[in-house]
Amino acid sequence: MRKFLGTKSLLCDLAGLIKMSESAVSHQLRVLRSMGLVNYRKQGRNVFYSLSDSHALNIYRELLSHLDFSRSVRLPDT
């Protein structure tokens, strides 16, 4: 997913990347659009999706950073 940060992506590319059906990804993107987290643009038969603004992009980057840290450091169970 990191390669899609800050870029416009086709539904079929996103579906292939996360190994979900285009229908399922389309549904999730529709929910994210309704929340204002992603934008879309139609060009002919293609629909391009992107994160809506720098805030959404920053949240996503922070999440990835946290996941990378969590994988590299095993914290004791509390």
C-alpha positions as CSV (number, residue, x, y, z in Angstrom):
1,M,0.0,0.0,0.0
2,R,2.9,2.4,0.6
3,K,3.4,2.9,-3.1
4,F,-0.1,4.3,-3.3
5,L,0.5,7.0,-0.7
6,G,-0.1,10.4,-2.3
7,T,-1.0,9.0,-5.7
8,K,-4.1,8.4,-7.6
9,S,-4.9,4.7,-7.9
10,L,-7.3,2.6,-10.0
11,L,-9.8,0.3,-8.2
12,C,-8.5,-2.8,-10.0
13,D,-5.0,-2.0,-8.9
14,L,-6.1,-1.6,-5.2
15,A,-8.1,-4.7,-5.3
16,G,-5.2,-6.7,-6.7
17,L,-2.8,-5.3,-4.2
18,I,-4.9,-6.3,-1.2
19,K,-6.3,-9.5,-2.7
20,M,-10.0,-8.5,-2.4
21,S,-12.7,-8.5,-5.0
22,E,-13.2,-5.2,-6.9
23,S,-16.8,-5.2,-5.5
24,A,-15.6,-5.4,-1.9
25,V,-13.0,-2.7,-2.4
26,S,-15.5,-0.5,-4.2
27,H,-17.8,-0.8,-1.2
28,Q,-15.1,0.1,1.3
29,L,-14.0,3.0,-0.8
30,R,-17.6,4.3,-1.0
31,V,-17.7,4.3,2.8
32,L,-14.4,6.1,3.0
33,R,-15.7,8.6,0.4
34,S,-18.8,9.3,2.5
35,M,-16.5,10.0,5.5
36,G,-14.4,12.4,3.4
37,L,-11.2,10.3,3.6
38,V,-10.8,9.6,-0.1
39,N,-11.6,11.4,-3.3
40,Y,-12.4,9.9,-6.7
41,R,-12.2,11.1,-10.2
42,K,-13.7,9.4,-13.3
43,Q,-11.8,9.4,-16.5
44,G,-13.7,7.5,-19.2
45,R,-14.4,4.0,-17.7
46,N,-11.7,4.3,-15.1
47,V,-12.1,5.6,-11.6
48,F,-9.1,6.9,-9.7
49,Y,-9.0,7.1,-5.9
50,S,-6.7,9.1,-3.7
51,L,-6.5,10.2,-0.1
52,S,-8.5,13.3,0.4
53,D,-5.9,15.6,2.0
54,S,-2.7,15.8,3.9
55,H,-4.4,15.0,7.2
56,A,-5.6,11.6,5.9
57,L,-2.1,11.0,4.4
58,N,-0.4,11.9,7.7
59,I,-2.7,9.6,9.7
60,Y,-1.9,6.7,7.3
61,R,1.8,7.3,7.5
62,E,1.7,7.4,11.3
63,L,-0.2,4.1,11.3
64,L,2.4,2.5,9.1
65,S,5.2,3.9,11.3
66,H,3.5,2.4,14.4
67,L,3.0,-1.0,12.7
68,D,6.7,-1.1,11.7
69,F,7.7,-0.2,15.2
70,S,5.4,-2.8,16.7
71,R,6.9,-5.5,14.5
72,S,10.5,-4.6,15.3
73,V,10.0,-4.4,19.1
74,R,8.2,-7.0,21.1
75,L,6.7,-5.2,24.1
76,P,5.9,-7.3,27.2
77,D,2.3,-8.2,27.8
78,T,0.6,-6.2,30.5
